[in-house]
Amino acid sequence: MTDQPTSLAGLDLRTEIDRLRKDRNAIILAHYYQRPEIQDLADFVGDSLELSRKAASSDADVIAFCGVKFMAETAKILAPDKIVVLPDLNAGCSLEDSCPPEKFAAFRKAHPDHIALTYINCSTEVKALSDIIVTSSSAETILAQIPEGQKIIFGPDRHLGGYLARKFNRDMLLWPGVCIVHEAFSETELLKLKAQHPGAPVAAHPECPPSIVDHADYVGSTSGILNFAKTFPGDTLIVATEPHIIHQMEKALPEKTFIGAPGADGQCSCNVCPYMALNTLEKLYTTLLDLTPRIEIEESLRLQAKKSLDRMLEMASSTVGMGDLGAR
């Protein structure tokens, strides 16, 4: 293995990352919330569902996951024979932190007649306690296949769960977690921005609270918001999600204007995910160089978590019904 340099000064990081990618037979996966420079060198940029599918189907030996830890763990669950590395193991998620496995297990035990429909923004342990995992882009497709009489626990995002419950008129028990990024958007500041740009539509992620979603012309996942940006007829779009997705919009549609929805004081950068921001080109270089830090998951836990992810992938791509899946 190549010796690690004592300093990164003077290195052409993009060239070195390309060299290591080839040497390691590695694929670099990046979420839309990553820094633009990481998005631009990734082999694939996508949302959680797209990245899960890519990890499961890749023929690379190494997956360098530029996202947060639960995403890299999902890749390892679906592709156990591959080396999965994450540039910074501290890249966590407020939703995952809000849902400790032992508390979620007790919540499930207290409601034995409910199935657990769980957002992918959770730990491997919580995935193992769940029946079906959903992403923001697959949740509606999957929920539509669950019989109306089936009782549901939804966690850990109460805003996404509440949005789905309202849209489908379903009564669901909601875990009280929130995303610190989407929770930071201000209704007052959004209304000021709409007044400054009359006629500009608002595209919002369903992790936003109802006070933001209620003003949106489109509500959807990151990939859904990106597709909306490509198809809406106007020239200005207000975007209520982590603002790094605007990089992809500006690349695809340089003639249009994209404005990130503001935080509480209209000035703060509180809508930037601090966990996603931990990944840098320097850390990506060193993680490809040393193939650390690696994601490792105990096999019995991995297999249990994989059941709920497999169910997601199956139901997200078909109209299959619930079959014999019932409350545990």
Secondary structure as GFF3:
##gff-version 3
##sequence-region A 1 328
A	DSSP	alpha_helix	13	24	.	.	.	ID=ss1
A	DSSP	beta_strand	26	31	.	.	.	ID=ss2
A	DSSP	alpha_helix	36	41	.	.	.	ID=ss3
A	DSSP	beta_strand	44	46	.	.	.	ID=ss4
A	DSSP	alpha_helix	48	57	.	.	.	ID=ss5
A	DSSP	beta_strand	62	66	.	.	.	ID=ss6
A	DSSP	alpha_helix	69	78	.	.	.	ID=ss7
A	DSSP	beta_strand	83	85	.	.	.	ID=ss8
A	DSSP	alpha_helix	94	97	.	.	.	ID=ss9
A	DSSP	alpha_helix	101	110	.	.	.	ID=ss10
A	DSSP	beta_strand	114	119	.	.	.	ID=ss11
A	DSSP	alpha_helix	124	128	.	.	.	ID=ss12
A	DSSP	beta_strand	132	134	.	.	.	ID=ss13
A	DSSP	alpha_helix	139	143	.	.	.	ID=ss14
A	DSSP	beta_strand	151	155	.	.	.	ID=ss15
A	DSSP	alpha_helix	158	168	.	.	.	ID=ss16
A	DSSP	beta_strand	172	174	.	.	.	ID=ss17
A	DSSP	three_ten_helix	182	184	.	.	.	ID=ss18
A	DSSP	alpha_helix	187	196	.	.	.	ID=ss19
A	DSSP	beta_strand	202	204	.	.	.	ID=ss20
A	DSSP	alpha_helix	210	213	.	.	.	ID=ss21
A	DSSP	beta_strand	218	219	.	.	.	ID=ss22
A	DSSP	alpha_helix	222	231	.	.	.	ID=ss23
A	DSSP	beta_strand	236	240	.	.	.	ID=ss24
A	DSSP	three_ten_helix	243	245	.	.	.	ID=ss25
A	DSSP	alpha_helix	246	252	.	.	.	ID=ss26
A	DSSP	beta_strand	257	260	.	.	.	ID=ss27
A	DSSP	three_ten_helix	276	278	.	.	.	ID=ss28
A	DSSP	alpha_helix	281	290	.	.	.	ID=ss29
A	DSSP	alpha_helix	299	316	.	.	.	ID=ss30
###
